[in-house]
Amino acid sequence: MGQVDLVLPKEYGFVAIVLVLYCLVNFWMAGQVGKARKRFNVPYPTLYALESDNKDAKLFNCVQRGHQNSLEMVPMFFTLMMLGGMRHPCTCAALGLLYTVSRVFYFKGYATGDPQKRLTVGKYGFLALLGLMVSTVSFGQKEHLNAPRSE
């Protein structure tokens, strides 16, 4: 098998910084779930509280679900950021920052106990993902793999 030389654009560092920022946001969300466990008396390893056992089950479950949904999206977000960022690092870093900020609002809205509030600002994260998908498709086009970078 032949050797592959990978040369990343100098701006790719912005992609890495946004990914680390997202990790910090994820840690913050995990901490919020831990606080909600104490506040609503939901011990480990219970993932979701039962309404029949806990009068605050819905409030806890909304906090937990906000974090869980963010965890479910991590593989797609990271993959799109890393691949699309190889061709469009500044665009992907900006979209990734939008996605990261929108996840904070998504989580905070969900944590109110009214799941609809997650979409007030959180819905813009889906636009960011769409932009990251377009950037990744652009990276994957054969004629672009050996072409000079556009950013």
C-alpha positions in Angstrom: 0.0 0.0 0.0 1.3 3.4 -0.9 2.1 6.2 1.4 -0.4 9.1 1.8 1.0 12.5 2.6 -1.5 14.6 4.5 -1.0 18.3 4.5 -3.5 20.3 6.5 -4.1 24.0 5.9 -2.6 26.3 8.4 -6.1 27.4 9.5 -7.0 23.8 10.5 -6.0 24.8 14.0 -9.3 26.7 14.2 -11.2 23.5 13.6 -9.3 21.8 16.4 -10.0 24.7 18.8 -13.7 24.6 18.1 -13.7 20.8 18.7 -12.1 21.3 22.1 -14.6 24.1 22.9 -17.4 21.6 22.1 -15.8 19.1 24.5 -15.8 21.8 27.2 -19.5 22.5 26.5 -20.2 18.8 26.8 -18.4 18.6 30.1 -20.5 21.6 31.3 -23.7 19.8 30.2 -22.6 16.6 32.1 -22.1 18.7 35.2 -25.6 20.1 34.8 -27.0 16.6 34.7 -25.0 15.8 37.8 -26.6 18.8 39.6 -30.0 17.8 38.4 -29.5 14.3 39.8 -28.9 15.7 43.2 -31.7 18.3 43.0 -34.3 15.9 41.7 -33.1 12.8 43.7 -32.3 10.6 40.7 -29.4 8.3 41.7 -26.9 6.5 39.4 -27.2 4.3 37.4 -30.8 5.5 36.6 -30.7 7.1 33.1 -34.2 8.5 33.1 -36.5 9.0 36.0 -40.0 7.4 36.1 -42.9 9.7 36.6 -44.5 7.1 38.8 -41.6 7.2 41.2 -40.5 10.8 41.0 -42.7 14.0 40.8 -39.8 15.8 39.2 -39.1 13.1 36.6 -40.0 15.3 33.6 -37.7 18.1 34.7 -34.8 15.8 35.3 -35.5 13.9 32.1 -35.4 17.1 30.1 -32.0 18.0 31.5 -30.7 14.4 30.8 -32.3 14.4 27.3 -30.6 17.7 26.4 -27.2 16.2 27.2 -28.0 12.8 25.7 -29.0 14.3 22.4 -25.8 16.3 22.3 -23.9 13.1 22.9 -25.8 11.4 20.1 -24.7 14.1 17.7 -21.0 14.1 18.6 -19.8 11.5 16.0 -21.5 13.2 13.1 -20.4 16.7 14.2 -16.8 15.7 14.8 -16.6 13.8 11.5 -18.0 16.6 9.5 -15.8 19.1 11.2 -12.6 17.1 10.7 -13.2 16.2 7.1 -14.9 19.4 5.8 -12.2 21.4 7.7 -9.5 19.8 5.6 -10.8 21.8 2.6 -12.7 24.7 4.2 -11.1 25.2 7.7 -12.3 28.7 8.3 -15.9 28.0 7.1 -16.1 24.8 9.2 -14.6 26.5 12.3 -17.3 29.2 12.0 -20.1 26.7 11.4 -18.7 24.6 14.3 -18.7 27.6 16.6 -22.4 28.3 15.6 -23.2 24.7 16.2 -21.5 24.7 19.6 -23.2 27.9 20.8 -26.6 26.7 19.5 -26.1 23.5 21.6 -25.8 25.6 24.7 -29.1 27.2 23.9 -30.6 23.8 22.9 -29.6 22.4 26.3 -30.7 25.3 28.3 -34.0 25.5 26.6 -34.6 21.7 27.1 -33.6 22.0 30.7 -36.5 24.4 31.4 -38.8 21.3 31.3 -40.5 22.5 28.1 -38.8 20.6 25.3 -40.1 23.1 22.7 -37.8 25.7 24.1 -34.8 23.7 22.9 -35.5 25.0 19.4 -35.7 28.7 20.1 -32.0 29.3 19.2 -31.0 25.6 19.2 -32.6 25.1 15.8 -29.7 27.0 14.2 -27.4 24.1 15.0 -29.1 22.1 12.3 -28.3 24.8 9.7 -24.7 24.6 10.9 -24.7 20.8 10.4 -26.1 21.3 6.9 -23.2 23.7 6.1 -20.7 21.2 7.5 -22.2 18.5 5.3 -21.8 20.7 2.2 -18.2 21.4 3.2 -17.5 17.7 3.6 -19.1 16.9 0.2 -16.9 19.6 -1.3 -13.8 18.0 0.3 -14.8 14.6 -1.0 -15.1 15.6 -4.6 -12.4 13.8 -6.5 -11.3 16.9 -8.5 -10.8 18.8 -5.3 -8.6 16.3 -3.5 -5.5 17.3 -5.3 -6.5 20.9 -6.1 -5.0 24.0 -4.4 -7.0 25.1 -1.3 -9.6 27.8 -1.7 -9.2 29.3 1.8 
